[in-house]
């Protein structure tokens, strides 16, 4: 056999792929190489087979050449990667040339005519070596290029930290205005970089941690602005200084968290696991061990099962020892825990007896004991879920009116420090209840990303509660200060926003518990007899294979994030039955089912189902356009122009989606391209909806407020001043402020003057 032209190499193959973009880039290359290696080795090769193999080899070589050119350009621009990247590019080019040489089978009809020159037919080992080297070196180039992205995020974070230090030390309003303008621009850049990274991460746990850190930065950006303004306006106010210091500290912690996630590092001494074991995880693992006895009676020692159960019972004390758990629920939980312990002891007894009898498989007594134990574990899990979710639901209902926050605002505005202290105690008690409830929800959340979201909610309530109190104290000391009032409003809005987020979290926990994996409302326009369009009737239904699901995964995830954004915005609407909110929710539910299709889940089973769903979604979007036109007729010219401009974009996106869904296609490749196009066009629809929802909500609130102060609706249109609605412009469908916070420019205007009092 001819020697491999690739030669031997000690090139490192142990490369971990952490992002979807790297994974997706490798898929076509893996597919082509697999085609070359797995070709059918027949004695006679047809001319068609030879040409096909040569074309694939040439395509691989050409693609590698272009790829290496980009890698070498990156190496030239980044001195610290020059040596590693140069080696990776050299190996990739060598492997690409080797594959081109091995697939150069032009003119060969029989293996014997190869004249000693190695080809893909005669040197299978050489082909495998070349393929391995190519995949390893290309992966190395991609991973090194990914370091540039990480470097950009770190550099952006460092710029933000430097400006943050400057902001913290400013003593004059003019200096603050200048530096905060720079800070705002740097935060927007950081938001875009981290947002793209979050979407690209493969690890769902890291993605959830990144989302939590970015949510903190979103809230802190506006808190930092108003807290700093208040401190500058009232430099001798201790509560204002405490408020400001807390915001700066939390912002730095969130920035550090982002870097820990993107660099995959932890502070020294911190456990790599990051999360404590929840009761859900513990019970699931315990049940798995119990059921594992069916396979092996000697695989697990009885002592470890007993010890694990006792650890779980001890964890349950967070539920049973809580002052907020009703007596009846506490007793019920203790009884269920006792029943699990009793059934476990019975299992261990039957298990030990079977071991003594040297049984090779589970006896009837062991099987019965396993079934009873699993049943009692299931009952315990249900009760834990019922207690945690029930308490969270009740708390959200109690605090939906935000009475404590409103009372603090009123007391602060009146300068009544005693009343502020009284309502601060009320808010502190609410904070303690919410913090404990978030801990309980963490135990029953069911997935690690949801556990992280629960921890983030707990930390947010714990931190913002005292900050609201200090902001109210500042206002009480300076009741005529507009800046102090604005500061309190911002902190109260952050609290209310977290309550809305908690409602969404609660729904997702329920979805996981009930086996819906986050599937939203039951509304779904599945194909029904007689309801398909003409084109869809004749189309062939198909399912995505695993490779196609992998290819479309990133696109599907982006759609999932947009549905979350829509849901969050709808949750903030005062009137969720408003036509715009209701229609948007329907669109979001349909888009979510399309996301589930990309994962091979949900009720959409075939491409036919997906295309029909896309067509129905476009019709819902067109109906939303009608509602928006009606709504815009009540607005002033500038506001109306913004709404109508976005409505036109929405209508165009819906028409494009509808046309694509109705276009007939033939063949597997064309069908998959149509699937990709449908998901992409749905993303376009959702992007516009995400922008429109908060704008419409703010206009409705403003309308109600001004109508009550101006009298009749007719006077409203005549007397109100013209004010721009759109607070943040969009670029390519994305908000220019990556965190989605209020426009920094709007607040910059208020920094140019000081109040007289």
N, C-alpha and C positions, 0 to 999 in steps of 0.2 A: 504493500500500500504506500502511496506517495506521502511524503511528509507534509504536515500542515504548513501552508505559507504564513500562517498567523504566528507560528512559533509558540513558545511557552511564555507565561506571564504570571507574576505574583500580584497582579493588580487586585486591589481590595474589592471583594464582592459583597461585603457585609454592610450594605447601605440601607438605612431606614428611610422609607418614603413617607413623609409626614403631611404632604399636601395633595389635594385632588388634582391640581394643575400638573404636577410632575407625573402623577399616575396616569392621567388622561393623555399626556404627551407620549408616554411609552406604549400605549395600547396599539396604535397602528403598526409600530415597529415590531412588537411582539407577535402580532398577527402575521406579518409578512415572513418573519423568520420561522415561525411555526409552520407556515406553508412550505418553506424550503426544506425543513428538516423532516417533515412528515409526509413528503411526497411518496407515492407508491413506487416501490423499486421493481419495475417490470423488466424482463429480459430485453424486450424490444421497446424502444422509446420512439413515439411518433414525432414527426416534425413539429406538430402543434405543441406537444408536451415540452420539447426542447426550447421552443421559442418562448413559451410561457415562463419556464424556469429562468431563462436568461433575462426576460423582462423584469421579473421580480427582483433578481439579483442586481440588475442595473438601477432599478428604482431605489433599492435599499442603499446602494453605494452613493447615488446622487443625493438622496435625502441626508445621509450622513455628512456628505461634503458641505451642504448648505448649513447643516446644524453646527458642524465644527467651526465654520467661518464665524458664526455668531458667538460661539464659545471663545474663540481667539480674540474677538473684538472686546468681549467682556473682560478677558484677562489683561488686555492692553490698558483698559480704563481703571482696573483695580489691581494695584501693585501687590497687595497682600495675598491675592489669589493666583498670581501669575504662574508660579511654579506648579501648583497642584492642577490648575486648569490646563496649563500647557501639556502636562503629562496625560491628563484625561483626554484631551483633544487628539494627541498623538496616537494613543491607544485606539480611540474611536476610528480615526482615519485608517489606521493599519488594519483594524478588523473589517471595516467597510471595503477596503481594497481586496482583502482576503476573500470576502464573500463574493465580490465581483469576479475574482479569478476562478473561484470554485464553481460559479454558475455560468462561466463562459463555455457553453457546450455547443456553440454554433458549429454546424457541419458534422456533429457526431451522431451516428445512427446506432452504433453498438458500443458498449463499454470497452470492448477489446481494441477499438480504433483510437483510444485516447492517447496511445503512444507514451505511456508513463506519466503524463501530466495529470495531477490530482484534480478531480472534479467532484461535484456534489454526489455523483453516482459511485465513484471509486473511493472517495475519502470521506466517509460519513463522520468519522472521529474528528477530522480536521474541520468539517463544517460545524459540528457541535462546539468545538473549541472557539472557533471564530464567532459563533453566535453568542456564546457566553461572554466573551471579551467585549463584544459590541454592546450587549445589554448592560454590562457592568460599567463600561466607560461612559456610555451615554447617560446612564443614571447618575454617575459621578458628576458629569458636567451639569446636569439639571440640579442636583443637590447643591453644588457649588454656586450655581446661579441663584438658587434660593437664598443662599447666605447674603447675597446683595440686597434682597428684599428685607431680610432681617436687619441688615446694617442700616438701610434707609429708615426703618421704624425706630431703631435705637438712636440714630442721629436726630430724627424728628423729636423723639422724646427728650433728648438732651437739650435741644433748642428750647422746648417748652419749659423745662426745669430752670434754665438760665433766666428766661423771661419771668417765670413764676417767682424766682428769688428777687428779681428787680421790683416786681409788683408788690411784694410783701414789704419792701423797705421804703416805698415812696411816701413822701410827706406832703406833697402838694397835689392839688386836683389836676393842674395842667400836665404835670409829669405822669400822673396816672392815666389820663386820657391817651397820651402818646404811647405809653408802653402797653396799655390794654388793647389798643388797636393792633399792635404787632402780635400780641398774645392771641388775639382772636384768629388772625390769619394762620398762625402756627398750629392752633388747635384744629382748625378746619383741615389742614394738611395731614395732621396726625390722625384725625377721624377717618379720612379716606383710606390711608394706608392700613390702619388697623381693621377697618371694615372689610376691605378686600381680603386681608389675611384671615379674618374670622370666617368668611365664607369659604375660604380655600382649605381650611384645616380638615383633616380626615377624622381626627379624634373628637367624638361628640362631647366628651367631658371637657376637653380644652376649649372647644367652641363655646360651651356654656359658661366657662370661667371668663373667657374673653368678652362675651356678651354682658356678663355681670359687671366687669371692670369698666367697660365702655358706658354702661348705664350710669355708673357712679360719676364718670367724667361728664356725661351729659348734664346731670343735675347740678354737679359742682360748678360747672362753667358759669351758670347764671347766679348761683349762690355766691360765688367768688366776686362777681361784679357788684351785686347789691350790698354784700357784707363789707367789701372794701370801701364803697361809696359811703356807707353809714359810718364806718370808722374814721374816714377822712372828715366827714361833716361833724362828727362828735368825738374828737380825739381823746377826750378825758372820760369817756363812758366805758366802764370796765366790761359790762355785758356785751357791748359792741365788739370790743377787742377779743373776748372769749369766742364769740361767734365767728369772727374772721379767722382766728387761729385754727379753729376746728375744721373749717372749710379747707384751708391751705394744707393741713395735715392729711385730710382724707384724700385730697386730690393727689398728693405725692404718693400715698399708698396705692392708689388706683393706677398711677403711671408705672410704679414699680411692678405691680401685678401683671400688667400687660407685657412688660419685658421678660418677666419670669416665664410667661406662657410662650412667647415667641422664641425664646432661647432655650426653653425646656430646662430651666434651672430653678432651684429653690434656695432660700436662705439657709445657711449652715445650721444644722441641728433640726431642721423641719423634716418630718417624715415624707417620703415620696408618695405614699398612698393618698395623702391630702384629706381624705374624707373618713370620718368615723363610720363604722359599720352600722347601718340602720336596722331597725327591727324587721323591715320588709326583707332586706338582704339576708339577715340572720335566719329568719324563719324559712326562707326559700332554701338556703344552704342546709339547714337542719332537716327539712323535709326531703331534700335530695339524698342526704345520708341515710335516712330511714328507708326510703324507697330503694336505695342501693343494696340493701340487705337481700333483696330478691336475687341479685346477681351473685353475691358473695357473702356468706355468713361469717367469713373470717377476715374480711378486708378492713374493718374498722373496729377498734377496741370499744367495748361497752362504756368504759370510763369516759372516753372522749365525748360520746353522745350525751351522757348525763351532765358532764361539765358544760357543754355547749348550751344545753337546755337551761341550766341554772344561770348562765350568763345572760340569756335572753329574758328570763324572769326578772333578773336584776335591772335590765334595761327598761322593762315595763314600768318601773317605779316612776319614770318621768310622767307617765299617764296617771298611775294610781296615787302618787304623792302630790299631785297638782291641787292647789287650792281651788282651781276653777272646774275640776271634774266633779259632777254631781255624784251624790252618795250611791244612787242606784247603779250608775255606770261603773263606778269604782268596784262595787261588790260584784257586778256581773263579770268584770274583767278578771278579778281575783279568782272567781269560780272557774272561768275558762282556763286560766293559767294552771289552776289546780288539776283540772281535768286532763290537760296536756301532760302534766307531770305524772298523773296516775296512769294514763295510757302508755307513756314512755316506760314506766317501771314494768308494766305488764308485758310490753314488747321485749324488754331486756330479759325478763324471766323466760319467755318462750324462746327467745334467741339463744340464751345460755343453755337451755335444755336441748335445743337442736344441735348446738356445738358439742355438748357432752355425748349425744348419740351419734356424733360424727356424720351428721346428715350432709349430703352433697349439695342440696338445694333447700330453699325455704320450705318448711313444713306447713301444713294447713293452719296450725296454730300461729306460726310466725306471720303468714300471709294475712290472717284475720287481724292480728295485732297491728300490722303495718297499715291496713285499711282504716282501723279505728283511730290510730295515731294521726294519720294524714287528715282525717275528717276533723278531729279536734283542733289541729293546727290551722286548717282552713277557717273554722269558726272563730278562732282567736284573731286571725288576720282580719277577718271581716269586721269584728268588733273594734279593733284598733282603728281601722279605716273610718268606721262610722263615728267614733268619738272625735277623731282629729278633724275630719271634714265637717261634721256637725257643728263643732265649736267655731271653726273658721267661717262657716256660712252664717252663723248667728252673729259673730262679731262684725262681719261685713254689713249685715242688715242693720245692726245697732248704730254703726258709725257712718251709714250712708248719707246722713244729713250734715255730718261734720260739725256738730253742735259745739264741741269743745273748741275747735279752731275758730269758729265764728265768735264765740264768747271771748276768747283771748284777743281777737282783733278789736272787738268793741271796747273791752276793758283797757287795752293798751291805748287806743285812740282817745279814751276819756282820761288817761293819766292815772288810772286807779290801780295802784300797785297791789293793794290787798286783794282785789278781785283777780288780778293777774296771777297772784300766788295761789288762790283757790282753784282757778281753772287749770293752772299748771299741774296741780296735784291730780286733777281729773285726767288730764292728758297723759301724765306719767303712768297712771294706772292702766289706761288704754294701751300705752306703749308696752308695759309689762305683759299684758294679756296677749298682744299681737306677737311679741317676741317669743313667748312660750308656745303659742299656737303654731308659729312657723317651725319651731323645733319638732313639734308633734307631726306636722305635715311632712317634714323631712323623713321621719321614720316610716311613713306609709306612701311616699311619693312613687316608688316603683322603678325609677331609672336614675342613673347617676346625674345626667343633665338636670333633671327636675330636683334632685337633692341639692345641687349647686344653686339652683334658682331659689329654693327655700332658704338656704343659708344666706344668700344675698338679700332676700327680703327681711330676714331676721336682723342682719347687720344694719340695713337701711332704717328700719323702725327704731332700732337701738340708738343710732347716731342722730337722726333727724329730730327725734322727740325733744331732747335737751336743747337742740339748736333753735327750735321753735320757741321754747320758753325764754331763752336768752334774747331772741329777737323781739318777743313781746315785752320783755322787761325794758329793753332799749326804747321801744315806742312809748311805753308808759312814762319813762323819764323825759322823753321829748315828744309829747303827743301831737305837736304841730308839725313835726318833721315828715315831709312827704317821702324822703329817702328811707327813713326808718319804717314807714308804713309799707313802702314797696318791698323792702327787705323781708318783712314778716310775710307778705303775700307770696313771695317766691318760695319761702320755706314751707308754707302751708300747701302750696301747689305741689311741691315735691312729695309731701305726705299723702295728699289725695291721689297723686299719680301712682304711688306705690300701692295704695289700696286697690286701685283699678288693676294694676299688674297682679295683685294677689288674687283677684277674682278670676283672671285668666289662668293663673297657675292652678287654682282650685279645680277649674274645669278640666285642665289637662291631666291632673292627678286622677280625677274621676274617670276620664277616658281610658287611662292606662289600667286602672283597677277593673273596669268593665270590659277590657279586652278590645277596645276600639283603637288603641295605639294613637290617640290624638285625633281620631276622626271627629269632625265637628258636628254640625247639625244633620239630622237624618235627610234633609233635602238633597235629592240627587236625581238628575234627569237621565236615568238609565234608558237605553233603547227599549221601546215598547212596540208591539205589533201595530203596523200602520202609521207609525210616527217618524220613521226614517225618511230622509230625503231620497230622491231618486238615485243619486249617485251612491249613497251609502247602502242602498238595498242590494246593489250588484257587487259591492266591494267584498273582499274576502277577509273574514275576521282572523286576526293573528295575535300572538302574544310575543312580548319582548323576551329574547333570550338573555342569559346572564351577562354576556358581553355588551349587548345593547343597553341593558340597565346600568352597567358600569359607566358606559360612555355618556349617558344622559343624566347621571346622578347629580353632577354639579348644577346643571340647569334646573333640575327638579328641586334641589335644595334652595336655590335662589327664589324659586316660586314659593316654596314653603315659608321663607323669611318674609316675603311680601304679604302672604296671607296673615302672618302674625302681626305685621304692621297694621293691616286693615282692622283686624280684630281689636287691637289695642286702641286704635282711634275710635272705633264704634263704641267701645266700653266707656269712653270719656264723654260721649254724647248725653246730654241731659234727657233728651227724648229719643230713646233707641227705637221707637216705633215710627219715627219720621221716615218719610218715603226714601230719602237719600240714604239714611243709615241702614234701613231695612234692605234696600236693593243692594247696597254695598256688601252687606253680610251674606246675602244669597250668592253674590259673585264670588266672595271669598270661600264659601263652603264648596262651591263647584271647583274652584281652582285648587283647593286642598285635596279633593278627590283625584284630581289630575296629578298632583304631586305624589300621592300614594301609588298611583299607577306606575310611576317611574321607579318605585321600589318593589313592584310586584305585589302590592298589597291593596286593600280596599275593595270596593264593589265594582270598579271598572276593570274587567278581566281581559278584554281584547282591544286591539287598536280601533276596531269599529266602535266600541263603547267610548273610547277616548275622543274620537272625532265627533261623535254625536254630542258628547258633553261640551266640547269646544264650541260647537254650533249653538247649543243652548246658552252657554255663557255669553257668547256674543250678542244674543237676543236680549239677555238680561242687561248687558252693558248699554245697548241702544235704548232700552226703557229708562235706564239711569240718566242717559243724556236728556231724555224728555223731561224728567223731574228737575234736572239742573237748569234747563231752559226756563221752566216755570219759576224756579227759585230766583234766577238772575233778573227776572222782570221786576223784582221788588228792590233792586239795588241801584246805587248811584252809578254813573257812567264808568268811572275808573274801576270800581269793584266788579261791575258787570262785564267789563272787557276782560278781566282776569279769568272770571268763571267761564265765559264763553270761549276764550282761547283754549283753556284746558278741555272744555267739553268737545271742541272740534278735534283735539288730539285723541280724546277717548273714542269718539265716533269713528275716526279713521282707523284706530287700532282694532275696534270691533269689526269693522268691515273687512279689514285684512285677515283677521282671525276666521271670520265666517267664510270668506272666499277660499281660504286655504283648506278649511275643514270640508268644504263641498267639492273640492277638486279631486277627481278620480285619479288613482295611481295604480301602477302595475309593478309587481316584483317586490322582493324583500327590501332591497336597498332604498327604493323610492318610498316605500311605506315608512321606513324608519326616518327618512328625511322629512316626511310629512309629520311624523310624531314630534321630531325636534322643532319643526317650524311652528306646530300648534302650541307647544310649551313656550317657545320664545315669544310668540304673539300674545299669549295669555299673560306673560310677564309684562309686556307693554301695556296691556289693559290695566293690570294691577298697579303698575307704577303711577299711572295718572290718578287712579282711585285713591292711592295712599296720599298723594299731594292734595287732592280736593277735599277729603274728609275734614282735616283740621281747619282748613280755610272756611268751609261752609259752617262748621260748628261755631267758630269764633264770630262769624257774621251774624248767625242766629242769636247768639248771646248778646252781641252788641245791639242788635235790632230790638230785642226784648227790653234791654236796659234803657235805651234811648226812647223807646215808645212810652215807657212808664214815666220818663222824666219830661218828655215833650208833649205828651197828650195823645192825639190821634195819629194813626199811621200816615195820614196825609201830611201832617206837620213834620213827621219824622224825616220824610224825604226832602222837605223844603229847608228845614232848619239845621240838619246835621252838617258838619263840615266834611269836605272831601278828604278822605284819608286812604292811603294805599293799603291794600289788603295783603298782597303777597309779601310775606316777610323774608322769604329766602328764595332766591332765583334757583332754577334748576338747570343743570348742565347734563345733557345727554340722558335726561330722565332721572338724574340723581340730584338730590338736594345739595346745594353748594355747601351747606353746613352738614357735614357727615353725621353729627350726633343728633340732628333733628331738633336742636334747641332753638329758642327764639332768635331772630335776627340780631346779630351783634351790632349792626349798623344802627338799628332803631334805638338801641340803648346808648350808643355813642353820643347821639344828639343830646341826651339828658345829662351828659357829663360836662357839658360846656358852661354850665352855670351852677351856682350854689344857691340854695334856698336862703331866704332872709332869716328864717328861724328853723 
